[in-house]
Amino acid sequence: MDELSAESLLKELRAVDAERARRAAEPDLDARVQALKAYQQRRFAATYADLLANPRYEAATRFFLHELYGPDDYRQRDAQFARVIPTLTRLFPEEVVDTVARLARLHALSEHLDTRMADHLLSTDITPDEYAIAWRACGEPASRQRQIELTMAVGQSLDRLTAKPLLRQTLRLMRGPAQVAGLGTLQTFLESGFDTFRAMRGAGEFLATVRQREEALARALFSGGAGLVAAAT
C-alpha cells in the first residue's frame, strides 16, 4: 500500500469516527442508525434464505451477514485498522493487506450511507416503504454501486487467499504477534474469512448471486419500488 492510499484510507476511517461522534451527541440519530443496521441484516437474511439453507454457502452467507451487514460494533476493528495502516505491509503479507484495505473502505462507505439514510428516517420502527423513501432521499447511486463493488472485492480477495496453501499457516503463526500488537479482532476476521471461503470450495457462484440480487434491489429502490424490500422482510 503506497503512502497516498494509506492516507486516503485513514481519512475515511477518521470520517467514520466523526460520524460516530455525531451519533453519540444525537441519541435519537444513533438509535435510528442501529435500527437501520438491524433492519438491513434481517433483509439480507431473508434475501439469501436459500443460501443460508444451502450447506455449501451457509457459512459464507453468515459471514457476510455478521461481518458486512450486521449491527455489531466495529469500533475496535476500525481502531485496529487505523493503527496498523501506516505499517500494514510490514505486519501482513501483501494479499492480506489488500483484503484489509478493501474491508476498511467498504465499512467506511457503509457507515456514511447508514448515517445519511438514518437522517431521513422518522423513527426506529422501519417499514419497507419508509426504508425505500429514506434510500431515495439519501440518493448517491454511485456510492451504492461502489458499496456493491467493494463487497464483491472483499469476497474475491478472501477467495483468492484460499488459493495460497501456505497463507493459512502464515496466519496461524501470526496469531500470537497479532494479539501482542493489539490486533486480535483483525486477526480473527482474517482467519474466519479464510476458513469460511476455503470451505466453500470456490466463491464464484455465491458472489455472482449476491451481486445480482443487490444490484436488482438497488435498481428497484431507486425506481420508486419497495416490493423487493417488502418481500425480504
Secondary structure, 3 states (H helix, E strand, C coil): CCHHHHHHHHHHHHHHHHHHHHHHHCHHHHHHHHHHHHHHHHHHHHHCHHHHCCCCCHHHHHHHHHHCCCCCCCHHHHHHHHHHHHHHHHHCCHHHHHHHHHHHHHHHHHHHHHHHHHCCCCCCCCCHHHHHHHHHHHCCHHHHHHHHHHHHHHHHHHHHHCCCHHHHHHHHHHHHHHHHCCCHHHHHHHHHHHHHHHHHCCCHHHHHHHHHHHHHHHHHHHCCCCHHHHHCC
